[in-house]
Amino acid sequence: MFAKRIERLTSSLVRDILAAASRPGVISFAGGLPAEEALYRPDLAQVQSAQQLNCWQYGQTEGEPQLREAIAAEARALGIACEASQVLVLSGSQQGIDLVSKLFIEEGTRVLVEAPAYLAAVQSFRLFGADFLPVTVDPTAGPDNQSFKVALEQAQLAYLTPTFQNPSGYCYPDEQRDRIAAALDTAGVPLFEDDPYRELAFDGAAPQPIVGRLKHAPWVYQGSFSKTLAPGLRLGFLIAHPILVPHLTRLKQAADLHSNRLSQHLILQALQGGLHEHVAQILPIYRERRDAMHVALQRHLGDLVTWQKPVGGLFFWVQFKQPVDTHALMKQALEAGVAIMPGDAFYTEKPALSCLRLNFSHSTPQDIEEGMARLASLLR
Ligand SMILES: Cc1ncc(COP(=O)(O)O)c(C=O)c1O
């Protein structure tokens, strides 16, 4: 009865864990939720002024013109030579993953992915029939240059999250970005660069995106307002090489005609009123929680696991020194009121080490300490 691809649509571990994690009293390190205190809450005057702008009629598929201009200007400041005509406003950057999957992937399309990689992207690529070319991302050194080149020789699309990668937290330095851009140009493989965490930089700004360093290879760059403003606004954007824009626009039109216009006007106001100031205000909340998790890991699990203190993003990537059944641990932890995410969910093949992704943004420093103590007592 259903299309064949539905057989590839496995139930999302994240969704199952998140449902359990939202139970009252559960300390959740499982999802990727921004801190409640950091969410952007427009005041009534902003909502009123947005709604005077005819938000209630159908709008343009590509997005509100002024917002596209503002997004293009921000991208140019990051070294991406682009015009507003290359910008597509999305209903969350998750939509960009769907549109890019539809544009490039059919059964057997070979997609280079990081290992580990953002699991909802892997799920989407798999749904459309991708064959994966995983390249291991070392939490301290990133992807190995030679393995990357070998995978590129076969790849038809490369999907990378080079800035505070979800889940490893790794941030590619300038030289690595330059090398990867040159390799992509040589191979002529399109790059899909996913960049939702760029603004959440705790120890200095991240290097400029890889797409701005490309000379020939086609590219799609995407960002999100979920982590800087509020995920409930459901708004992200993509910017694409001019040859890809008409196709992506038609795919967007077929998917949802256009993104929510009220959200677009609210976000435009936020951009004009100082998004960067808002981000500067929320960063201390994240820094404090990141530091609290680092200290709690040292105190409770220091002898059992290794990790890097993330310089941006929302996650700690924790690797066990000895093999651990992380799925059994997840179940026991939930019974003890702590939600965690097994790391194998982020791999297309079985990983060499047992690992966990731990989110620090959505719990207070006190809950982080308590949750880590409970986790440690289960492990011992
Ligand atoms: C790497 C990555 N890409 C895309 C998304 C989707 O974000 P949104 O649809 O909220 O913009 C996420 C969400 O966590 C993510 O981590």
The ligand as a Gaussian input file, in Angstrom:
#p B3LYP/6-31G(d) Opt

LIG

0 1
 C       22.549000      20.120000      12.696000
 C       21.090000      20.486000      12.715000
 N       20.487000      20.817000      11.576000
 C       19.200000      21.169000      11.542000
 C       18.430000      21.200000      12.692000
 C       16.986000      21.576000      12.593000
 O       16.731000      22.785000      13.238000
 P       15.462000      23.698000      12.999000
 O       14.494000      22.952000      12.109000
 O       14.890000      23.947000      14.346000
 O       15.956000      24.947000      12.334000
 C       19.024000      20.855000      13.918000
 C       18.224000      20.846000      15.155000
 O       18.623000      20.522000      16.219000
 C       20.386000      20.489000      13.923000
 O       21.017000      20.149000      15.056000

